[in-house]
Amino acid sequence: MLGADNRILYTNKNYFINMDRKKIIQISLFVIVVGILAWLLWWMFWREGSQIIIPGITPDQTGTLPTNQTGAPTGQVIDPVTGLPISGQITVPIVTSTPTNIPNTNQPVSDKALGGLTTAKTVLDKTVQDIVPVQDGKSFNYYDSRDNKFYRLNANGEVEALSDKRFFNVQKATWSPTADKAILEYPDGTNIYYDFTQDKQVTLPAQMAEFNFSKSGENLGFKWESALPNDDWLGVATPNGSDVKFVEPMNNAASDVQVAWSPNSQIIAFYREGAGQNQSEVYFIGQNGENFKSLTVNGRGFEGQWLDDGKNVLYQIYNDASGSRPSLWLTRADGDNVGMNNNSLGVQTWLDKCTVSGASAYCAVPEYLPEGAAYVPEVANNIPDQFYKIDLSTGAKTLLAKPIGDQSQYSASQVMVSSDGSTLYFVDQATGKLYSINL
């Protein structure tokens, strides 16, 4: 028999042996569980082509995010580190490292816009800034920031310098309707009026901003941004800065004033004023203090563009019904007809992604827009666009093209159409290159 001391020693030895076995088993199980969880996390979130799935949202068969009944995706922004929703008012669709909107290249690609995948041809394989159509709509003026010069791309595809001078660090160029004169704005606040036909320049006051030429090009609308509080003005002048006339004080409302000449130059600007959560009043400002009838719109963020007939205004707004996404509307805006035929065009995009040619608008429309996109337009920079033609007399919409070319997708800006209606041009926001689509 074992002595008392030996029995205690034997018992303790067995106890520690059993404890070691339990620890080994527990540690092994822990390692296995952690390994399985790590594999599951990798499978769901980080493997190639994976998507983060939010309750209530599942990818459809095309690989694009599904939409709710208003035609827009819903969801929350997910922190890639914690995997938890990020708080905030604006919810956006999840964009993984693998694009979810690459066109199905198994579909046929057409050289002409027939409503499907359409070849986007490279017109200028370089970054262009402030491009503007000239004459037949197949010639263009633009600024090249690489060598600080202005150029013209003529109808034969040849590039020629507009001037031998270099214009360093031009921030923005506002062209006259004839595209032979421009207001050049610089980062230090300097403003220059330049006549390219005569190679002459005039320095304009630094207080001038947000320039807009009248339809004839003979006058210039602008905002006067004073260093003094409540002393901002809406003004007009000749393009070289002479004959300055201050039209209306803007006080603290400069951000709600848009310089926009009507074709007959009777109206020089829009002024928007909130009239509730989903309504605004838009006032038309003339040169001589006229009392024009105002326009009531069903949303906020009004920005408008006169049509050439001088009777209608194409505009964008956002409201709760659109999920705070920009929507296009059309209304009468002449005399006592202001507000007549004020209808939504059923298109969610920005006005500056459209151009008007004849009785039609040509618009680059994102394939989807996150809720709240009107507040942060930059969220659409990496969302592919499709091109639509909108008949402004009937409101009928026609899908023209899903562009594909040296890139699988494009987000367009500065949309233009040749005067004969045969070609659509656009600048890709990612590359700054000029592309064309045959209509």
FIDRENZA-194002 format. One line per 3 residues: number of its first residue (from 1); their letters; for each residue x, y, z of C-alpha. Coordinates in Angstrom, 1 decimal. Layout:
NUM = A = X/Y/Z | ...
//
This chain:
1 = MLG = 0.0/0.0/0.0 | 1.1/3.5/-0.6 | 1.9/5.7/2.3
4 = ADN = -0.2/8.8/2.9 | 2.4/11.0/1.3 | 2.7/8.7/-1.7
7 = RIL = -1.1/8.6/-2.1 | -1.3/12.4/-2.1 | 1.6/12.6/-4.6
10 = YTN = -0.1/10.0/-6.9 | -3.4/11.8/-6.7 | -1.9/15.2/-7.5
13 = KNY = 0.1/13.7/-10.4 | -3.1/12.3/-12.0 | -4.9/15.6/-11.4
16 = FIN = -2.3/17.5/-13.3 | -2.1/15.0/-16.1 | -5.9/15.3/-16.5
19 = MDR = -5.7/19.1/-16.4 | -3.0/19.1/-19.1 | -5.2/16.9/-21.3
22 = KKI = -8.2/19.2/-20.8 | -6.2/22.3/-21.6 | -4.8/20.6/-24.8
25 = IQI = -8.3/19.6/-25.9 | -9.7/23.1/-25.1 | -6.8/24.9/-26.9
28 = SLF = -7.2/22.6/-29.9 | -11.0/23.2/-30.1 | -10.4/26.9/-29.8
31 = VIV = -7.8/26.9/-32.6 | -10.2/24.9/-34.8 | -13.1/27.2/-34.1
34 = VGI = -11.0/30.3/-34.8 | -9.8/28.8/-38.0 | -13.3/28.0/-39.1
37 = LAW = -14.5/31.6/-38.3 | -11.5/33.1/-40.1 | -12.3/31.0/-43.2
40 = LLW = -16.0/32.0/-43.0 | -15.0/35.7/-42.7 | -12.6/35.4/-45.6
43 = WMF = -15.3/33.6/-47.7 | -17.9/36.3/-47.0 | -15.9/39.5/-47.2
46 = WRE = -12.4/39.2/-48.7 | -12.4/36.5/-51.4 | -12.4/37.8/-54.9
49 = GSQ = -15.8/39.0/-56.2 | -17.4/38.8/-52.7 | -20.0/41.3/-51.6
52 = III = -21.1/42.5/-48.2 | -24.6/41.4/-47.7 | -27.0/43.7/-45.8
55 = PGI = -30.3/42.3/-44.4 | -33.0/43.0/-47.0 | -30.5/43.5/-49.9
58 = TPD = -29.2/40.7/-52.1 | -27.4/40.9/-55.4 | -29.4/40.2/-58.5
61 = QTG = -28.4/37.9/-61.3 | -26.6/40.7/-63.2 | -24.3/41.5/-60.3
64 = TLP = -25.8/44.9/-59.8 | -27.4/46.0/-56.5 | -31.2/45.5/-56.5
67 = TNQ = -33.4/48.5/-56.1 | -36.4/49.3/-53.9 | -39.7/50.4/-55.4
70 = TGA = -38.4/53.9/-56.1 | -35.7/52.4/-58.3 | -32.8/53.2/-55.9
73 = PTG = -30.6/50.9/-53.8 | -30.9/50.9/-50.0 | -28.4/50.0/-47.4
76 = QVI = -25.8/51.3/-45.0 | -22.1/52.0/-45.2 | -20.1/49.2/-43.6
79 = DPV = -16.8/49.8/-41.9 | -14.4/47.4/-43.5 | -12.4/46.9/-40.3
82 = TGL = -15.2/46.4/-37.7 | -17.9/45.1/-40.1 | -20.4/47.4/-38.3
85 = PIS = -22.7/50.1/-39.9 | -21.3/53.6/-39.9 | -23.8/56.1/-38.5
88 = GQI = -24.9/59.0/-40.7 | -27.8/60.4/-42.5 | -26.8/59.3/-46.0
91 = TVP = -26.9/55.6/-46.9 | -25.1/54.3/-49.9 | -24.7/50.9/-51.6
94 = IVT = -21.7/48.8/-50.9 | -18.9/49.0/-53.4 | -16.3/46.3/-53.2
97 = STP = -12.9/46.1/-54.7 | -14.5/44.2/-57.6 | -16.8/46.5/-59.6
100 = TNI = -20.4/45.3/-59.6 | -21.5/47.0/-62.8 | -19.1/45.7/-65.4
103 = PNT = -21.2/45.3/-68.6 | -21.8/41.7/-69.8 | -19.3/41.6/-72.6
106 = NQP = -21.0/38.5/-73.9 | -23.7/40.8/-75.3 | -23.1/42.2/-78.8
109 = VSD = -21.4/45.6/-79.0 | -22.8/48.0/-81.6 | -20.9/50.8/-83.3
112 = KAL = -24.2/52.8/-83.2 | -26.4/53.8/-80.2 | -29.2/51.3/-80.4
115 = GGL = -30.0/50.9/-76.7 | -27.4/48.3/-75.7 | -23.6/48.1/-75.3
118 = TTA = -22.2/50.7/-77.6 | -18.6/51.5/-78.6 | -17.2/54.6/-77.1
121 = KTV = -14.4/55.9/-79.3 | -11.5/57.8/-78.0 | -11.4/61.3/-79.6
124 = LDK = -8.6/62.8/-77.5 | -6.3/60.5/-75.6 | -5.3/63.1/-73.1
127 = TVQ = -6.9/65.0/-70.2 | -8.9/68.0/-71.3 | -10.3/70.8/-69.2
130 = DIV = -13.2/73.2/-69.8 | -14.0/71.8/-73.3 | -16.5/73.6/-75.4
133 = PVQ = -18.0/72.8/-78.8 | -17.4/75.2/-81.7 | -19.2/75.8/-84.9
136 = DGK = -20.5/72.5/-86.3 | -20.2/70.8/-82.9 | -17.4/68.6/-84.2
139 = SFN = -14.7/71.1/-83.3 | -13.8/71.8/-79.7 | -11.7/74.3/-77.7
142 = YYD = -10.1/73.1/-74.5 | -7.4/73.8/-72.0 | -4.4/71.4/-71.5
145 = SRD = -3.0/71.7/-68.0 | 0.1/69.8/-68.9 | 1.6/72.5/-71.0
148 = NKF = -0.8/75.4/-69.9 | -2.1/76.1/-73.4 | -5.4/76.4/-75.1
151 = YRL = -6.1/74.2/-78.2 | -8.7/73.6/-80.8 | -9.5/70.1/-82.1
154 = NAN = -10.9/70.7/-85.5 | -13.5/68.6/-87.5 | -10.6/66.7/-89.2
157 = GEV = -9.2/65.5/-85.8 | -6.2/67.9/-86.0 | -5.1/69.8/-82.9
160 = EAL = -4.0/73.4/-83.2 | -3.0/76.0/-80.6 | -5.5/78.9/-80.1
163 = SDK = -2.6/81.1/-78.9 | 1.1/80.8/-78.5 | 0.8/82.1/-75.0
166 = RFF = 0.9/79.9/-71.9 | -1.7/80.3/-69.3 | -0.4/78.8/-66.1
169 = NVQ = -2.7/77.1/-63.6 | -6.0/78.1/-65.0 | -8.6/76.9/-62.5
172 = KAT = -11.7/77.5/-64.7 | -12.4/78.8/-68.2 | -15.9/80.2/-68.9
175 = WSP = -16.4/80.4/-72.7 | -18.5/82.9/-74.7 | -21.2/81.4/-77.0
178 = TAD = -18.9/82.0/-79.9 | -16.0/80.2/-78.1 | -13.5/82.8/-79.2
181 = KAI = -13.4/84.6/-75.9 | -13.2/83.3/-72.3 | -13.0/84.4/-68.7
184 = LEY = -10.1/82.7/-67.0 | -10.1/82.2/-63.3 | -7.0/81.4/-61.3
187 = PDG = -6.5/79.9/-57.8 | -5.2/83.2/-56.3 | -8.5/85.0/-57.3
190 = TNI = -7.2/86.6/-60.4 | -9.7/86.9/-63.3 | -8.7/87.6/-66.9
193 = YYD = -10.9/88.2/-69.9 | -9.1/86.9/-73.0 | -9.9/87.4/-76.7
196 = FTQ = -8.3/84.6/-78.6 | -9.0/86.1/-82.0 | -7.1/89.3/-81.2
199 = DKQ = -4.8/87.9/-78.5 | -5.8/90.6/-76.1 | -6.5/90.4/-72.4
202 = VTL = -8.0/92.5/-69.7 | -7.7/91.9/-65.9 | -11.1/91.9/-64.1
205 = PAQ = -11.7/92.7/-60.5 | -11.0/89.8/-58.1 | -14.4/90.3/-56.5
208 = MAE = -16.1/89.0/-59.6 | -17.1/85.3/-59.6 | -19.5/82.7/-61.2
211 = FNF = -19.4/84.3/-64.6 | -22.1/83.6/-67.2 | -22.3/85.0/-70.8
214 = SKS = -25.5/86.2/-72.3 | -26.8/84.2/-75.3 | -25.4/86.8/-77.7
217 = GEN = -22.1/87.0/-75.9 | -22.3/90.7/-75.6 | -22.9/90.8/-71.8
220 = LGF = -21.6/89.1/-68.8 | -23.4/88.2/-65.6 | -21.5/87.8/-62.4
223 = KWE = -21.6/87.7/-58.6 | -19.7/90.4/-56.7 | -18.2/88.9/-53.6
226 = SAL = -17.3/91.8/-51.3 | -14.9/91.6/-48.3 | -17.6/93.5/-46.4
229 = PND = -20.4/91.6/-44.6 | -23.8/91.7/-46.4 | -22.4/93.5/-49.3
232 = DWL = -22.5/90.9/-52.1 | -24.2/91.8/-55.3 | -25.5/90.4/-58.6
235 = GVA = -24.2/92.4/-61.5 | -23.8/92.7/-65.3 | -21.1/94.1/-67.4
238 = TPN = -19.5/93.9/-70.9 | -17.1/91.0/-71.1 | -14.0/93.2/-70.8
241 = GSD = -15.3/94.5/-67.5 | -16.5/97.9/-68.6 | -20.0/99.3/-68.0
244 = VKF = -20.5/97.5/-64.7 | -24.0/97.6/-63.3 | -25.0/96.2/-59.9
247 = VEP = -28.5/94.8/-60.3 | -29.6/93.3/-56.9 | -28.0/92.9/-53.5
250 = MNN = -27.6/89.3/-52.5 | -26.6/89.9/-48.8 | -26.3/86.4/-47.2
253 = AAS = -28.1/84.5/-50.0 | -25.4/84.4/-52.6 | -25.4/80.6/-52.6
256 = DVQ = -29.0/80.6/-53.5 | -28.5/82.8/-56.6 | -27.7/81.2/-60.0
259 = VAW = -26.6/83.5/-62.8 | -28.6/82.2/-65.9 | -29.4/84.5/-68.8
262 = SPN = -32.7/83.9/-70.6 | -32.4/83.9/-74.4 | -33.9/87.4/-74.7
265 = SQI = -31.6/88.6/-71.9 | -34.6/89.9/-70.0 | -33.8/87.6/-67.0
268 = IAF = -30.3/87.3/-65.7 | -30.6/85.0/-62.7 | -32.7/82.6/-60.6
271 = YRE = -33.1/83.0/-56.8 | -34.3/80.0/-54.8 | -35.9/80.2/-51.4
274 = GAG = -37.0/77.3/-49.3 | -40.8/77.1/-48.7 | -40.9/73.9/-46.6
277 = QNQ = -39.3/70.5/-46.4 | -40.2/69.6/-50.0 | -40.9/72.9/-51.7
280 = SEV = -39.1/76.0/-52.9 | -40.0/79.3/-54.5 | -37.9/80.3/-57.5
283 = YFI = -37.8/84.0/-58.4 | -36.7/85.4/-61.7 | -34.3/88.4/-61.5
286 = GQN = -34.3/90.9/-64.3 | -31.9/93.8/-65.1 | -34.3/96.5/-64.2
289 = GEN = -36.1/95.4/-61.0 | -39.0/93.8/-62.9 | -41.6/91.9/-60.8
292 = FKS = -41.8/88.6/-62.6 | -44.2/85.8/-61.6 | -42.4/83.2/-59.4
295 = LTV = -42.2/79.5/-59.8 | -43.1/76.9/-57.1 | -41.1/73.7/-57.4
298 = NGR = -41.6/70.4/-55.5 | -38.2/70.1/-53.9 | -35.0/71.8/-52.9
301 = GFE = -31.7/72.6/-54.5 | -33.1/74.2/-57.7 | -30.7/74.6/-60.6
304 = GQW = -32.1/75.6/-64.0 | -31.2/76.0/-67.6 | -33.2/78.0/-70.2
307 = LDD = -34.2/76.2/-73.4 | -33.5/78.1/-76.6 | -37.1/78.9/-77.1
310 = GKN = -37.0/81.1/-74.1 | -40.3/79.7/-72.9 | -39.2/76.6/-70.9
313 = VLY = -36.7/75.8/-68.2 | -35.1/72.4/-67.6 | -34.2/72.1/-63.9
316 = QIY = -33.1/69.7/-61.2 | -34.4/69.4/-57.6 | -34.4/66.8/-54.9
319 = NDA = -37.1/65.8/-52.3 | -38.1/63.1/-49.9 | -40.0/61.2/-52.7
322 = SGS = -36.8/60.9/-54.7 | -34.7/59.8/-51.7 | -32.8/63.1/-51.9
325 = RPS = -31.6/62.1/-55.3 | -31.4/64.8/-58.1 | -34.3/64.6/-60.4
328 = LWL = -35.0/66.4/-63.7 | -38.1/68.5/-64.3 | -39.4/70.7/-67.1
331 = TRA = -41.7/73.8/-66.8 | -43.0/76.8/-68.7 | -41.3/79.9/-67.5
334 = DGD = -42.5/82.8/-69.7 | -44.8/85.6/-68.6 | -48.1/84.4/-67.1
337 = NVG = -47.3/80.8/-68.1 | -44.7/80.4/-65.4 | -45.4/77.0/-63.7
340 = MNN = -47.6/75.5/-66.4 | -46.7/72.0/-67.5 | -44.4/71.6/-64.5
343 = NSL = -43.6/67.9/-64.7 | -41.0/65.4/-63.6 | -39.1/63.8/-66.5
346 = GVQ = -38.6/60.6/-64.4 | -34.8/60.8/-64.7 | -32.5/60.9/-61.7
349 = TWL = -29.3/62.7/-62.7 | -27.7/66.1/-62.5 | -28.3/68.9/-64.9
352 = DKC = -24.6/69.3/-65.7 | -24.6/65.7/-67.0 | -27.1/66.8/-69.8
355 = TVS = -27.1/68.8/-72.9 | -30.0/70.1/-74.9 | -30.1/69.8/-78.7
358 = GAS = -33.2/70.9/-80.5 | -36.3/69.5/-78.8 | -34.4/66.8/-76.9
361 = AYC = -32.1/66.5/-73.9 | -29.3/64.0/-73.9 | -28.3/62.9/-70.4
364 = AVP = -25.7/60.6/-68.8 | -27.8/58.8/-66.1 | -26.1/56.7/-63.4
367 = EYL = -27.1/53.1/-63.3 | -28.1/53.6/-59.7 | -27.8/56.5/-57.1
370 = PEG = -27.5/56.1/-53.4 | -30.0/57.8/-51.2 | -28.8/61.4/-50.4
373 = AAY = -26.7/61.6/-53.6 | -28.0/65.2/-54.2 | -26.0/66.3/-51.1
376 = VPE = -22.8/64.6/-52.2 | -22.6/64.4/-56.0 | -19.1/62.9/-55.7
379 = VAN = -20.6/59.5/-54.8 | -21.6/59.1/-58.4 | -18.1/59.6/-59.8
382 = NIP = -17.4/55.8/-59.9 | -20.9/54.7/-60.8 | -21.3/53.8/-64.5
385 = DQF = -23.5/56.0/-66.7 | -26.0/55.1/-69.4 | -27.1/57.7/-72.0
388 = YKI = -30.7/58.6/-72.5 | -32.5/60.8/-75.0 | -35.5/62.7/-73.6
391 = DLS = -38.1/64.2/-75.9 | -38.9/67.5/-74.1 | -42.2/67.9/-76.0
394 = TGA = -43.6/64.6/-74.8 | -41.3/63.5/-71.9 | -40.6/60.2/-73.7
397 = KTL = -37.3/58.6/-72.7 | -35.1/56.4/-74.9 | -32.1/54.4/-73.7
400 = LAK = -29.4/55.3/-76.3 | -26.3/53.4/-75.1 | -24.3/51.7/-72.4
403 = PIG = -20.8/52.8/-73.4 | -17.9/50.4/-73.5 | -14.5/50.9/-75.0
406 = DQS = -11.0/51.1/-73.6 | -12.7/51.0/-70.2 | -15.5/48.8/-69.0
409 = QYS = -17.5/51.7/-67.7 | -17.7/55.5/-67.8 | -18.9/58.3/-65.6
412 = ASQ = -19.6/61.2/-67.9 | -19.4/64.9/-67.6 | -19.6/67.7/-70.2
415 = VMV = -22.0/65.9/-72.5 | -22.3/67.4/-76.0 | -24.1/66.6/-79.2
418 = SSD = -23.0/67.6/-82.7 | -25.3/70.1/-84.5 | -26.3/67.5/-87.0
421 = GST = -27.3/65.1/-84.2 | -25.0/62.3/-85.5 | -22.5/62.1/-82.6
424 = LYF = -22.6/62.4/-78.8 | -19.4/63.5/-77.0 | -18.5/63.2/-73.4
427 = VDQ = -15.6/63.6/-71.0 | -14.9/60.7/-68.7 | -14.6/61.9/-65.1
430 = ATG = -12.0/59.3/-64.2 | -9.5/59.9/-67.0 | -10.5/63.4/-68.3
433 = KLY = -10.4/62.0/-71.9 | -12.9/62.9/-74.6 | -15.0/60.1/-76.1
436 = SIN = -17.7/59.9/-78.8 | -20.7/57.6/-79.5 | -22.3/57.4/-82.9
439 = L = -26.0/58.2/-82.8
//
